[in-house]
């Protein structure tokens, strides 16, 4: 039986989600994480809705969460 490999970047992604949840202390964690992931994808794809989305998230995106891993 072969165990599936851990996808590249998953640990960095989970760490970033955890850090953001701890910093922001959202009341609705699921919605917060959903919005965070949407913003990360927008920043990754160069489609951030605002400068604040870009600057706030771009600084925190680990290199392992590049286009190929998200």
PLY file of the C-alpha trace (Angstrom):
ply
format ascii 1.0
element vertex 70
property float x
property float y
property float z
element edge 69
property int vertex1
property int vertex2
end_header
0.00 0.00 0.00
1.49 3.34 -1.07
0.82 6.33 1.12
-0.04 9.47 -0.82
2.66 12.11 -0.73
2.18 15.37 1.08
1.61 18.10 -1.52
4.35 20.70 -1.79
3.38 23.91 -0.01
0.60 22.47 2.15
2.51 23.00 5.40
3.26 26.64 4.55
-0.36 27.18 3.57
-1.68 25.69 6.81
0.84 27.69 8.85
-0.21 30.93 7.13
-3.90 30.17 7.68
-3.22 29.44 11.35
-1.21 32.64 11.83
-3.89 34.77 10.17
-6.65 33.20 12.28
-4.66 33.84 15.46
-3.90 37.45 14.45
-7.41 38.35 13.35
-9.45 36.26 15.82
-12.46 36.02 13.47
-15.86 35.08 14.85
-16.63 32.93 11.79
-13.43 31.00 11.11
-14.73 29.09 8.08
-15.82 32.27 6.27
-12.58 34.00 7.24
-10.47 31.14 5.83
-12.56 31.08 2.65
-12.01 34.81 2.14
-8.31 34.46 2.94
-7.88 31.69 0.37
-9.73 33.73 -2.26
-7.43 36.69 -1.57
-4.33 34.47 -1.73
-5.43 33.15 -5.13
-6.12 36.70 -6.36
-2.68 37.88 -5.22
-1.03 34.81 -6.73
-2.79 35.40 -10.06
-2.14 39.16 -10.04
-5.84 39.94 -9.63
-5.92 41.42 -6.12
-8.98 43.64 -5.69
-7.13 46.40 -3.88
-3.66 47.57 -2.94
-4.36 46.57 0.66
-5.12 42.98 -0.39
-1.88 42.87 -2.33
0.41 44.47 0.23
-1.07 42.72 3.25
-0.90 39.26 1.76
2.01 39.40 -0.66
4.50 39.97 2.14
3.27 36.85 3.95
3.04 34.42 1.04
5.81 31.85 1.38
7.72 31.05 -1.81
6.40 27.49 -1.68
2.91 28.88 -2.35
3.83 29.98 -5.83
1.66 29.56 -8.92
2.61 25.90 -9.30
1.42 24.89 -5.83
-1.83 26.83 -5.44
0 1
1 2
2 3
3 4
4 5
5 6
6 7
7 8
8 9
9 10
10 11
11 12
12 13
13 14
14 15
15 16
16 17
17 18
18 19
19 20
20 21
21 22
22 23
23 24
24 25
25 26
26 27
27 28
28 29
29 30
30 31
31 32
32 33
33 34
34 35
35 36
36 37
37 38
38 39
39 40
40 41
41 42
42 43
43 44
44 45
45 46
46 47
47 48
48 49
49 50
50 51
51 52
52 53
53 54
54 55
55 56
56 57
57 58
58 59
59 60
60 61
61 62
62 63
63 64
64 65
65 66
66 67
67 68
68 69
